[in-house]
Amino acid sequence: MQSAAYSLSSPCSIPSLKPRKFCSRAGFQPIRVSSSFAAPERHEHSVSLPNRSWRLSSSSSLPLRAWNLVPSDSKPDRFEVRAKAAESAGEGEKSGSLVKILELGLLFGLWYLFNIYFNIYNKQVLKVFHYPVTISAVQFAVGTIIVSLMWTFNLYKRPKVSGEQLVAIVPLALVHILGNLFTNMSLGKVAVSFTHTIKAMEPFFSVVLSAMFLGELPTVWVVGSLLPIVGGVVLASVTEASFNWPGFWSAMASNLANQSRNVLSKKLMVKKEESLDNITLFSIITIMSFILLAPVAIFVEGIKFTPAYMQSAGLNVKEVVVRSLLAALSFHAYQQVSYMILQRVSPVTHSVGNCVKRVVVIVSSVIFFKTPVSLINSLGTGIALAGVFLYSRVKSIKPKAKAA
């Protein structure tokens, strides 16, 4: 076995010492640890043990210090540094995921809040100002202003749109206009809660239109989830205190228009709008909707959104204008946030969130407007919403591939 030499540190200068060679014997070779001073005499002490021998030479006046067998730059310290770095990285990932969760929760909260405000303010305006086409045009006008400001101040990148893309977007803008217009017509005729109960029928129209125009046949699970939706809406309609046919059919037409927009976006926008994300597409549709609807509103209803007309009709001009603008801001904001959420979660999660949103809107409107609701009516609404939730869950179930 090779011999080893250890040098003890001391305040004085200690020269390095080489190990002394001994004769070859069985056992360990002796290890000599020495420390020298410029002293004339040395005291040597020998200790003999069986098969082992050590010779220690030191100055009697030299105190021995504790040995540090692990240098400060040794590998264990490096491993410790790496472990600490890994722990810091793990903590960073946890904090990053927590921030994302909080951000997503905030977006969902804003989505619901803006939707509640839109329905409340919109209902208040439409109860006294019976011009849904004009109100719809005002909402698109406010959205156009917001989009223009976002593009002007680079809050969102201004898109480069070709003529072919604009032609493909026109049908989407038309059905978007109809969907919003029919919703406003229904809100002006029936209670907010009943309008949204009817709008729970959207999955039914989505399945039917997708099968007719896209050839997407529904699974058994999807068809089964539609039964409680339809049954719940029927039960709620029969027992609705504010029921009338114009309000009912307007809400149904809104469902048809909104789901037609989804089908058209799948059918017409394939390989044409790859450069347009959802928010950009919605922004272009908003501007196009205002351009298309404004002349129609003037032609059908005339210029009614003026202080002179409102005063002649005995309306409070300030209340109508302020609430109309707040409803328009909320309308654009909740749709913008909806698309922001859709970019962060899966369509199934977004669909579940939309179902919860409808429940929140119905409950909040019933409380705010003190809408009379019977037990059977509540049961019908609950069944319909439960069917919507079930639909959003089974929609992701894919049919098993048939063996060849």
Long-range contacts (C-beta under 8 A, 24 or more apart in sequence): 1-28, 1-29, 3-29, 3-30, 3-31, 4-31, 5-31, 5-32, 5-33, 6-31, 6-33, 6-67, 7-33, 7-35, 8-33, 8-35, 8-58, 8-62, 8-64, 8-65, 9-65, 10-35, 10-62, 10-65, 12-37, 20-55, 22-53, 26-51, 27-51, 27-52, 27-53, 28-52, 30-54, 30-55, 32-56, 32-57, 33-57, 33-58, 34-58, 35-59, 35-62, 37-61, 37-62, 104-341, 104-344, 104-345, 107-337, 107-340, 107-341, 107-344, 108-341, 108-353, 110-333, 110-334, 110-337, 111-334, 111-337, 111-338, 111-341, 111-353, 111-357, 112-356, 112-357, 112-360, 112-361, 114-330, 114-333, 114-334, 114-337, 115-330, 115-334, 115-357, 115-360, 115-361, 116-360, 116-361, 116-364, 116-365, 117-326, 117-327, 117-330, 118-327, 118-330, 118-331, 118-334, 119-187, 119-192, 119-196, 119-361, 119-365, 120-192, 120-364, 120-365, 120-368, 120-369, 121-323, 121-324, 121-326, 121-327, 121-330, 122-184, 122-187, 122-327, 122-331, 123-187, 123-192, 123-365, 123-369, 124-323, 125-320, 125-323, 125-324, 125-327, 126-184, 126-187, 126-188, 127-188, 128-315, 128-320, 129-304, 129-310, 129-315, 129-320, 129-324, 130-188, 131-297, 131-301, 131-304, 131-305, 132-181, 132-184, 132-185, 132-188, 133-181, 133-293, 133-296, 133-297, 133-300, 133-301, 134-297, 134-301, 134-304, 134-305, 135-184, 135-324, 135-327, 136-177, 136-180, 136-181, 136-184, 136-293, 136-297, 137-290, 137-293, 137-294, 137-296, 137-297, 138-305, 138-324, 138-325, 138-328, 139-180, 139-327, 139-328, 139-331, 139-332, 140-177, 140-180, 140-286, 140-289, 140-290, 140-293, 140-294, 141-290, 141-294, 141-328, 142-325, 142-328, 142-329, 142-331, 142-332, 143-286, 143-287, 143-290, 143-328, 143-331, 143-332, 144-286, 144-287, 144-290, 146-329, 146-332, 147-283, 147-286, 147-287, 148-287, 150-283, 151-283, 156-279, 156-280, 156-283, 157-280, 159-275, 159-276, 159-280, 159-283, 159-284, 160-275, 161-276, 161-284, 164-272, 165-272, 165-273, 165-276, 166-284, 166-288, 168-268, 168-269, 168-272, 168-273, 169-273, 169-281, 169-284, 169-285, 169-288, 170-288, 171-264, 171-268, 172-261, 172-264, 172-265, 172-268, 172-269, 172-281, 172-285, 173-285, 173-288, 173-289, 173-292, 174-292, 175-257, 175-258, 175-260, 175-261, 175-264, 176-257, 176-261, 176-285, 176-289, 177-289, 177-292, 177-293, 178-253, 178-254, 178-257, 179-254, 179-257, 179-258, 179-261, 180-254, 180-289, 180-331, 181-293, 182-250, 182-251, 182-253, 182-254, 182-257, 183-250, 183-251, 183-254, 185-246, 185-247, 185-250, 186-247, 186-248, 186-250, 186-251, 186-254, 188-247, 189-244, 189-246, 189-247, 189-250, 190-240, 190-242, 190-243, 190-244, 190-247, 190-248, 190-251, 191-240, 191-241, 191-242, 191-365, 191-369, 191-371, 192-361, 192-362, 192-365, 192-369, 192-371, 193-362, 193-365, 193-366, 193-371, 193-373, 193-381, 194-236, 194-237, 194-240, 194-242, 194-243, 194-247, 194-251, 195-247, 195-251, 196-358, 196-361, 196-362, 196-365, 197-232, 197-233, 197-236, 197-237, 197-240, 197-362, 197-380, 197-381, 197-384, 198-233, 198-237, 198-248, 198-251, 198-252, 198-255, 199-251, 199-254, 199-255, 199-358, 200-229, 200-232, 200-233, 200-358, 200-381, 200-384, 200-385, 200-387, 200-388, 201-229, 201-230, 201-233, 201-252, 201-255, 201-384, 202-255, 202-258, 202-259, 202-388, 203-229, 203-387, 203-388, 203-391, 203-392, 204-229, 204-230, 204-255, 205-255, 205-256, 205-258, 205-259, 206-259, 206-262, 206-263, 209-259, 209-260, 209-263, 210-263, 213-263, 213-267, 214-263, 214-266, 214-267, 219-394, 219-397, 219-398, 219-399, 221-394, 221-397, 222-391, 222-394, 222-395, 222-397, 224-394, 225-387, 225-390, 225-391, 225-393, 225-394, 226-387, 226-391, 227-387, 228-383, 228-384, 228-386, 228-387, 228-390, 229-384, 229-387, 229-388, 229-391, 230-387, 231-380, 231-383, 231-384, 231-387, 232-380, 232-381, 232-382, 232-383, 232-384, 232-385, 232-386, 232-387, 233-380, 233-384, 234-380, 235-376, 235-377, 235-379, 235-380, 235-383, 236-377, 236-380, 236-381, 236-384, 237-380, 238-380, 239-374, 239-376, 239-377, 239-380, 240-377, 241-371, 241-372, 241-373, 241-374, 241-377, 242-371, 277-343, 278-339, 278-342, 278-343, 279-336, 279-339, 279-340, 279-343, 282-335, 282-336, 282-339, 286-332, 348-392, 348-393, 348-395, 348-396, 351-391, 351-392, 351-395, 352-389, 352-392, 352-393, 354-392, 355-385, 355-388, 355-389, 355-392, 358-385, 358-388, 359-385
